[in-house]
C-alpha cells in the first residue's frame, strides 16, 4: 500500500520560510510558523527551502506557486491541495510528543475533528513519559543490552494495560526498569481470515509491530505486511519456520 505523502517532522527554529498572502489563512499559518520558531519572510525572492502561498486570487496564487517551484522551493498552496508539495497537519501538542493528523489536503475539517477527539484521549502529562524514557536510555541499555530484547520489553510495557501504558493512570519508568522482563525466541503464528489490515486483532497488530522477522506465504497482502516495523525482515516462504532463533518471529498465512 503506497503513501500519498511521507510524514516528516521538520525543525524550523531560526530557518527562513516564505509566507505570501494576507488575511485569515495567512495569519493562521504565520502563528503556526511562529510556534515552530521559523523566521517568517514575505519576500518571494528570499532564499528558503519552504514556502506557504495563502493568496486569495487564483491566478496570482498559481503564478507564485509556479515561480517558487521553478526555484526548487517546496510549496504549500492554501486550499489548493493539487498544487501542494507538502501539507500542514492538525496537531496535538504534548511536548515533546507531537501527534500530527493529515488528510493529504482532502479535508482540513476532518483533521480538526480528529484532533479534538485525540485532545480528549491523550493525557496532558504524556510529554513527561517521553522525557522520562529519553533520560532512561542509558539505564535501558544496561537493563536490556540486546537491542531486540530492549525494543520488545519497551513494547510490552507501553502496550494497553502495560506498566507504561501511555493512556494509563501510572507510568513509572524507574519501577519498570527495576522489574522488567524480556521474552525472547518467541514464535507467533497467525492465520488470517481477511486481507484487510483493519481486521487484525489487537494481539496480531501488536505482534507485527514488535516482530524482528516476519515469515509469510506469497498470498499475504502487502497491506498486512506494512503493519510490521519498517526494519523487520520479511521472508516469503511456503511453510512456517521450523525454529525461531533470537527475537520475536511472526509467521503469517491466509486462512482457508
VMD Tcl script that draws the C-alpha trace (Angstrom):
set ca {
  {0.00 0.00 0.00}
  {1.58 3.27 -1.11}
  {1.59 6.52 0.87}
  {0.28 9.67 -0.80}
  {2.77 11.61 1.36}
  {5.66 10.82 3.67}
  {5.01 12.39 7.09}
  {8.03 14.32 8.35}
  {8.78 16.47 11.36}
  {10.96 19.39 10.27}
  {12.95 21.54 12.70}
  {12.38 25.14 11.58}
  {13.79 27.12 14.51}
  {15.71 30.08 13.06}
  {15.22 28.93 9.47}
  {13.52 31.11 6.83}
  {10.10 30.16 5.48}
  {8.42 32.27 2.81}
  {4.81 33.27 3.55}
  {2.85 35.02 0.80}
  {-0.62 36.47 1.23}
  {-2.74 38.38 3.69}
  {-5.88 37.67 5.67}
  {-7.16 34.95 7.98}
  {-5.48 31.99 6.26}
  {-2.10 33.71 6.13}
  {-2.40 34.79 9.76}
  {-3.14 31.21 10.85}
  {-0.08 29.91 9.01}
  {2.08 32.66 10.50}
  {1.00 31.68 14.02}
  {1.93 28.06 13.29}
  {5.33 29.04 11.89}
  {5.96 31.30 14.88}
  {5.24 28.38 17.25}
  {7.85 26.35 15.35}
  {10.39 29.18 15.70}
  {10.65 29.76 11.95}
  {11.90 33.02 10.50}
  {8.87 34.18 8.50}
  {9.76 36.20 5.40}
  {7.30 37.79 2.98}
  {9.75 38.36 0.13}
  {9.13 35.79 -2.60}
  {12.75 36.14 -3.74}
  {14.15 35.18 -0.33}
  {16.30 32.06 -0.02}
  {14.26 29.36 1.71}
  {13.51 25.67 1.39}
  {9.79 26.01 2.17}
  {7.06 28.44 1.19}
  {3.38 28.87 2.00}
  {1.18 30.63 -0.53}
  {-2.01 31.98 1.06}
  {-3.08 34.33 -1.73}
  {-6.82 34.57 -2.42}
  {-6.66 35.40 -6.10}
  {-6.42 32.12 -8.05}
  {-4.29 33.31 -10.93}
  {-1.93 35.27 -8.69}
  {-1.57 32.35 -6.29}
  {-0.84 29.78 -9.01}
  {1.69 32.09 -10.66}
  {3.53 32.48 -7.34}
  {3.44 28.71 -6.79}
  {4.93 28.12 -10.25}
  {7.73 30.63 -9.71}
  {8.65 29.16 -6.32}
  {8.61 25.58 -7.59}
  {10.80 26.59 -10.53}
  {13.42 27.60 -7.93}
  {13.18 24.23 -6.19}
  {11.22 25.55 -3.20}
  {8.70 23.15 -1.65}
  {5.31 24.86 -1.58}
  {2.12 24.63 0.44}
  {-0.70 26.29 -1.52}
  {-3.52 27.01 0.94}
  {-6.85 25.49 -0.18}
  {-5.26 24.20 -3.38}
  {-4.19 20.67 -2.44}
  {-3.38 19.64 -6.02}
  {-0.58 22.20 -6.07}
  {0.90 21.35 -2.64}
  {4.31 19.73 -2.24}
  {3.57 19.44 1.49}
  {0.57 19.91 3.73}
  {0.33 21.16 7.31}
  {-1.38 18.74 9.70}
  {-3.65 19.30 12.63}
  {-1.52 18.96 15.76}
  {-1.95 17.54 19.25}
  {0.90 19.02 21.29}
  {2.19 17.17 24.35}
  {5.75 18.47 24.30}
  {7.97 16.72 23.33}
  {5.28 14.44 21.85}
  {3.60 15.77 18.73}
  {0.70 13.93 17.10}
  {0.05 15.10 13.55}
  {-3.15 14.34 11.66}
  {-3.16 14.82 7.91}
  {-5.65 14.07 5.16}
  {-3.46 14.95 2.20}
  {-5.43 18.15 1.80}
  {-8.71 16.28 1.39}
  {-10.43 17.81 4.42}
  {-8.97 20.18 6.98}
  {-12.28 19.90 8.86}
  {-11.87 16.14 9.28}
  {-8.30 16.59 10.54}
  {-9.53 19.19 13.04}
  {-12.32 16.91 14.26}
  {-9.87 14.06 14.80}
  {-7.52 16.40 16.66}
  {-10.34 17.39 19.02}
  {-11.09 13.73 19.74}
  {-7.44 12.98 20.41}
  {-7.08 16.02 22.67}
  {-9.66 14.43 24.94}
  {-7.98 10.99 24.86}
  {-4.29 11.84 25.20}
  {-3.20 12.66 28.77}
  {-1.97 16.20 29.33}
  {1.18 14.86 31.00}
  {2.15 12.44 28.23}
  {5.22 14.53 27.47}
  {6.55 13.62 30.90}
  {6.61 9.95 29.94}
  {8.54 10.75 26.75}
  {11.06 12.83 28.68}
  {11.47 10.10 31.31}
  {12.12 7.49 28.62}
  {14.69 9.75 27.00}
  {16.53 10.23 30.29}
  {16.41 6.48 30.92}
  {18.09 5.45 27.66}
  {21.35 4.56 29.37}
  {19.57 2.59 32.08}
  {17.51 0.76 29.45}
  {20.65 -0.25 27.56}
  {22.16 -1.53 30.79}
  {19.00 -3.45 31.75}
  {18.42 -4.83 28.23}
  {21.79 -4.92 26.39}
  {20.35 -6.61 23.30}
  {18.58 -4.11 21.04}
  {15.81 -6.51 20.06}
  {15.13 -7.50 23.65}
  {15.09 -3.85 24.67}
  {12.58 -2.99 21.95}
  {10.29 -5.90 22.87}
  {10.42 -5.09 26.57}
  {9.51 -1.49 25.87}
  {6.70 -2.55 23.53}
  {5.24 -4.79 26.23}
  {5.45 -2.01 28.81}
  {3.79 0.54 26.51}
  {1.05 -1.84 25.36}
  {-2.56 -1.33 26.54}
  {-2.64 -2.31 30.20}
  {1.16 -2.34 30.40}
  {3.08 -0.69 33.21}
  {3.92 2.27 30.94}
  {0.64 2.37 29.01}
  {0.65 5.94 27.59}
  {-3.07 6.22 28.24}
  {-2.88 4.61 31.67}
  {-3.00 6.25 35.09}
  {0.54 5.41 36.21}
  {3.75 5.42 34.16}
  {6.76 4.89 36.44}
  {9.79 4.27 34.22}
  {12.19 3.63 37.13}
  {9.96 0.92 38.64}
  {9.58 -0.73 35.26}
  {13.35 -0.88 34.79}
  {13.74 -2.47 38.21}
  {11.40 -5.33 37.38}
  {11.00 -5.52 33.59}
  {11.11 -8.96 32.00}
  {12.06 -9.96 28.49}
  {10.58 -12.71 26.36}
  {12.94 -13.96 23.68}
  {12.85 -16.64 21.00}
  {9.08 -16.38 20.63}
  {7.11 -17.55 17.58}
  {3.64 -16.13 16.95}
  {1.57 -17.86 14.29}
  {-1.27 -16.03 12.53}
  {-3.91 -17.49 10.25}
  {-5.84 -14.54 8.88}
  {-9.43 -14.76 7.72}
  {-9.34 -11.38 5.98}
  {-6.85 -9.49 3.80}
  {-7.96 -6.23 5.41}
  {-5.39 -4.97 7.97}
  {-8.22 -3.32 9.91}
  {-9.47 -6.82 10.76}
  {-6.27 -7.69 12.64}
  {-6.84 -8.39 16.30}
  {-5.06 -6.23 18.85}
  {-2.72 -9.12 19.67}
  {-1.90 -9.65 15.99}
  {-1.27 -5.96 15.36}
  {1.00 -5.73 18.42}
  {2.96 -8.80 17.36}
  {3.54 -7.45 13.86}
  {4.57 -4.07 15.22}
  {7.18 -5.68 17.50}
  {8.45 -8.52 15.29}
  {12.10 -8.89 14.34}
  {11.26 -11.22 11.43}
  {8.01 -11.83 9.59}
  {7.62 -15.08 7.66}
  {4.69 -15.08 5.27}
  {3.06 -17.01 2.46}
  {3.01 -15.45 -1.01}
  {-0.70 -14.61 -0.83}
  {-0.42 -12.43 2.29}
  {-1.29 -8.90 1.08}
  {1.32 -6.11 1.29}
  {-1.19 -4.10 3.36}
  {-0.85 -6.69 6.14}
  {2.94 -6.74 5.94}
  {3.00 -2.94 6.08}
  {1.78 -3.21 9.68}
  {5.16 -4.68 10.64}
  {8.08 -2.50 11.70}
  {9.87 -0.94 8.74}
  {13.16 -2.62 9.70}
  {11.68 -6.05 10.40}
  {12.90 -8.71 7.96}
  {10.15 -10.00 5.67}
  {10.71 -13.56 4.48}
  {8.43 -15.18 1.91}
  {8.17 -18.94 2.42}
  {5.87 -21.86 1.63}
  {5.72 -23.19 5.20}
  {6.18 -21.99 8.76}
  {9.77 -21.81 10.02}
  {10.98 -24.86 11.94}
  {12.77 -22.75 14.55}
  {12.60 -19.23 15.86}
  {16.12 -18.08 16.57}
  {16.54 -14.94 18.66}
  {13.88 -12.29 18.94}
  {10.21 -12.24 18.13}
  {9.21 -14.14 14.98}
  {5.78 -13.85 13.39}
  {4.51 -16.34 10.81}
  {1.56 -15.18 8.73}
  {-0.69 -17.16 6.43}
  {-4.11 -16.62 4.96}
  {-6.77 -18.90 6.43}
  {-8.93 -21.17 4.33}
}
mol new
graphics top color blue
foreach p $ca { graphics top sphere $p radius 0.5 }
foreach p [lrange $ca 0 end-1] q [lrange $ca 1 end] { graphics top cylinder $p $q radius 0.2 }
display resetview
